[in-house]
Amino acid sequence: MQLVINALIAGSLAALIAGGLSLVYGTLGVFNLALGQMVLIGGYVTWWLHQVVNLPLVVSIAGGLGVGAMISWATFELFVEPFWKRHRFLPLVTTIALSMMLDGMILLLFEERPRAILPGLKGSFPFFGARVNDTQITLIVVTLLLLSGFAFILHSTPFGRKLRAVVQHPHAAESLGINAPKINRLIFILSGMLAACGGIYQGIDQNLTPTLAFPITIKAYAAIIAGGKGHFWGAILCAYLIALLEQLAIGVPWFGGTYIGAGYQQTVALAVIIVFLLLKPNGLFGSSIRSA
Amino acid sequence: MNFFVHIIIMASLTLIPALGYNMVFGKGKILHFGQEGIALIASYSLWALMIMKGFSYPAAIFASMAATVLIALLFAWLSLRLEPDGFGVLSIAVHLMTLAIVLNWQELTRGALGIPKIPRDPWPMDLMSFAAIVLMITLLWSMSIWFLDRSRFGRALAALSEHPWHAQALGIERSTIHIIAFFVAGMGSLIANILFPPYIFLLSPTDYMFPAMIFLVMIVVAGKPGSVVGTSIATFLLIALKEALRFVPLAPSILGPVRLILFGLILFGVVWWRRDVLFPQRRSI
């Protein structure tokens, strides 16, 4: 049961990040390899506002989300859109360059030390045979509420219908009068805000270190590859599934009672990427597009 | 003088795999980010077997060659099966998975500590003699790549990168060309990793992390993708810059991040400069 709870906590973080990213990948077909750094920036800004400037937590979180949105917008305007128009693989390389720059800036501004938005020991209590603390319960509930709210917007509002239309077929959406370039920009900013949410989550639940960026990026991409291109709910479900697999991989004795070392936890997401790309490249919920 | 020789050696040892990578990524326009994964397998299959398991030098070289060929063939097969961006992500995943195994399989690889006391035998201990040998091997390799680039294979690879269907309609076998390209890239990594760990007497996994892969991408893009001469010049310039940054009077906690930002800016700049050449737009009527 502890493993399931741990998976729920870790999966909520990955779901926040993967959800927004799946929309970006669905519309633009762009791999944003600076995603992990964007996650960390949201968390670090919130930490700085709350722990250094001593602003209330809610205001700090709003600040972190705001900065996440601005960084995301700047990334789209400078590193994605000018290159995506020429060839859709170019942003893969430019976002790698961006990730190096953001890594350097994070190290310069916030140093290598772990930073926690809410430092100190958090008391835990038993919960159906597992141990959790109230911060973790709050984070899981807030994540589910956030995703539910996003689901309502996506499926029950005119904006959500336009968004889904652009994800499914940008050219057809444009021919129906939907401003697809503007929606693409909004989707990218939204994915940045969801990524910042993930960073804030990580900073509140555990702590932030610059080395977290790349593993976060890999886990998010594993979820969207497994879920299927542009499939929002597929990415979220697979984020939770991958988190569960990671917990089971190192928490359960295998092959006669031996435990797999914790250092191999990251390989689960990598194995998911490899297996799905080899066996089911369209993911669990994606459909292959027939080409003439 | 010794530092200048060191730059020559480092540039030469970087140029060997860079030229192989240029064949795949630069000329073939195959979105391949697993070159350092191949290097990891080549180096650890040689030095871990020799130092940790007591294999003889010829046996370890043979095992390393076999492992390198296998991984190169695997990448070639995968590049034929997958969409380009899917292959790019998969190659990153294979590299990182190999790195995770190396870091965690402590009994064979000593994990993050690396394998020390790598012998320089049979290469000369003297720096100048070692540099001469490395330079000679680099020149031979560069000339081979140059001739290969201008051969029928080079033209076929360029044709496939421009329009795979048209190239195949003209009788160019995509699978054969991909296999040869990845084989060349693999051999470049193998040769470099026969020479590099003995140069520094250490095999460390930190030399094979993702930033090392990005450095190769930077070299190929800066030197003009597909150009042997361009890649060679870019290698020497970027290695000289990287080594010269050691003398900048900044604290290590600041120099490291500054170097990351600088190289990120350089990569962005060269991609902007080469944006029409890196992945050219297909001409449409």
Interface residues (C-beta under 8 A of the other chain):
Chain A: G29 F31 F79 F83 R86 H87 R88 F89 L90 L92 V93 T94 I96 A97 L98 S99 M100 M101 D103 G104 M105 L107 L108 E111 E112 F214 I218 Y221 I225 G261 G263 Y264 Q266 T267 L270 A271 I273 I274 L277 L278 P281
Chain B: L31 L78 R81 L82 E83 P84 D85 G86 F87 G88 V89 L90 I92 A93 V94 L96 M97 A100 I101 L103 N104 F210 P211 I214 V217 V221 S253 I254 G256 P257 V258 R259 L260 I261 F263 G264 L265 L267 F268 V271 R275 D276 L278 F279 P280 Q281
